[in-house]
């Protein structure tokens, strides 16, 4: 099956190479076409070749992905909610004048996320970790009861961020302790797992740089699991010049094993809803983030 898959991709790539071949273009222009027609054809060919190259790059990129079943198996999603703030006066503002504090905006989009994922699949389960100033805390065990989840996030209160760094080692210790991640055995890559585990990080600080425990055995084990995914939404202050937004974003990127979706947004109420909507997709059924296309209609 794997051999057939690579054979198909080989045929596709070979076809692209033929379409891009100068001989093909020159032979098409040698049948008595006028100079203007030839130039028009060449301009069209350039545009078509650019589209072909883009598709070819996407095909090659997807070849790097492991050959996993494209099945909507149940998800166990661990929401990692940052309850700390840098500026108590920072607000999200809607067009009608309604305002939300950063923690209340994160709660709002989580409410949308929980209800929508539950509508897509009733088998989806969620757990909650809160990122407090003093460290991480496992707040809610896995459940598919949306009311319990909403109660848990409503109970989380905002805290002022006083530290310059936040160590993610405790987060991965909590994950290892509370959930067993399915393992892919050799020769069983096409058999769907009983479930997958996804860590969804909503990080809201702009001056506290995450510390990623690269040498920690627990972190290394979890990050290496093929059925464990990490998605990140960084919601930071508007003025990045006076904050550490770039450093924080770069640090969080280290959690990406190549298959994560990573978004960053400032105090933009519309964009943060767009970002959480893009995280609804099932990790086994979505493309690499760089190959996503959210436009309507076809370009071809």
C-alpha positions, 0 to 999 in steps of 0.5 A, spaced: 500 500 500 505 504 501 509 502 495 502 504 491 502 511 494 509 513 492 508 510 485 502 514 484 506 520 487 511 519 482 506 519 476 504 525 478 510 528 479 513 525 472 506 529 469 508 535 472 515 535 469 512 533 462 508 539 463 513 544 465 518 541 459 520 546 454 520 541 449 512 541 450 511 548 450 516 549 443 512 544 440 506 547 441 508 554 438 511 551 432 504 550 428 504 556 425 502 561 431 502 568 430 507 572 434 502 575 438 499 568 439 505 565 441 507 571 446 500 570 449 501 563 450 507 563 453 504 568 458 499 563 460 504 558 460 508 562 465 502 562 470 500 555 469 507 553 470 507 557 477 501 553 479 504 547 477 510 548 481 506 550 487 502 544 487 508 540 486 511 543 492 505 541 496 505 534 493 512 533 495 511 536 502 505 531 504 510 526 502 514 528 508 508 526 512 507 519 515 502 515 512 497 515 517 489 513 516 485 519 514 480 517 519 476 521 524 477 517 530 476 520 537 480 526 539 482 527 546 484 534 547 488 537 552 486 545 553 492 549 556 489 555 558 493 561 560 490 565 565 495 570 566 495 577 564 501 583 563 496 589 562 490 589 566 487 595 561 488 591 555 482 589 551 479 586 545 473 590 542 468 588 537 465 593 532 459 594 536 463 597 542 463 591 546 469 589 550 472 583 553 479 582 557 484 577 554 482 572 559 474 573 558 476 573 550 480 566 551 474 563 555 469 566 549 473 562 544 473 556 548 466 556 549 465 556 541 470 551 540 467 546 545 460 546 542 463 546 535 467 540 536 462 537 540 457 538 535 462 535 530 463 529 534 460 527 540 466 522 542 471 528 543 473 529 550 476 535 553 481 536 559 483 543 562 490 545 564 491 552 567 497 556 566 498 560 572 503 564 574 506 559 579 506 553 574 501 549 571 495 545 574 491 540 571 484 543 572 479 538 569 479 531 567 477 528 560 470 529 559 465 530 553 460 534 558 460 541 555 457 544 561 462 541 566 468 544 561 464 551 561 464 551 568 471 549 569 474 555 565 469 560 568 472 558 575 479 560 572 480 567 575 485 571 571 492 573 575 497 578 574 504 575 570 510 577 575 515 572 572 520 573 566 519 565 564 514 560 564 517 552 564 513 548 560 516 541 563 510 541 568 505 541 563 508 535 560 509 531 566 501 532 567 500 530 560 504 523 561 501 522 568 494 523 566 493 520 559 496 514 555 498 516 548 496 510 543 503 508 539 503 506 532 506 499 531 511 497 525 506 494 520 500 498 522 500 505 520 494 504 516 490 501 522 486 507 525 488 508 533 483 508 538 484 515 539 489 521 538 491 526 543 492 533 542 495 539 546 491 546 544 495 551 548 492 558 548 498 563 551 496 570 553 502 573 556 507 578 552 513 579 557 513 571 559 518 567 555 516 560 555 522 555 557 521 549 553 524 542 556 528 540 550 532 535 555 527 532 559 525 525 557 518 526 558 518 532 553 522 528 548 517 521 549 511 525 548 513 529 542 516 523 539 509 520 539 506 520 532 499 520 535 500 526 539 499 533 536 500 540 539 497 546 536 498 553 539 494 560 539 498 566 541 494 572 543 499 578 545 499 585 546 499 590 540 505 593 541 510 588 540 516 593 540 515 594 547 514 587 549 517 580 548 512 577 543 517 575 538 521 571 543 515 568 545 513 566 538 520 563 537 520 559 543 513 556 542 515 554 535 519 549 538 513 545 541 512 544 533 514 537 531 512 539 523 505 537 524 502 543 528 498 549 527 501 555 530 497 562 530 498 569 533 494 574 534 494 581 537 488 584 540 483 583 534 477 580 536 475 578 529 482 574 527 482 571 534 475 567 532 478 566 525 484 562 528 480 558 533 475 556 527 481 554 523 483 549 529 477 545 529 480 541 523 481 533 525 489 533 525 489 526 521 484 529 516 488 536 515 494 538 510 500 541 513 499 548 515 503 551 510 498 548 504 492 550 507 487 554 503 481 558 506 479 561 500 472 560 497 472 557 489 477 554 485 483 558 482 483 553 476 
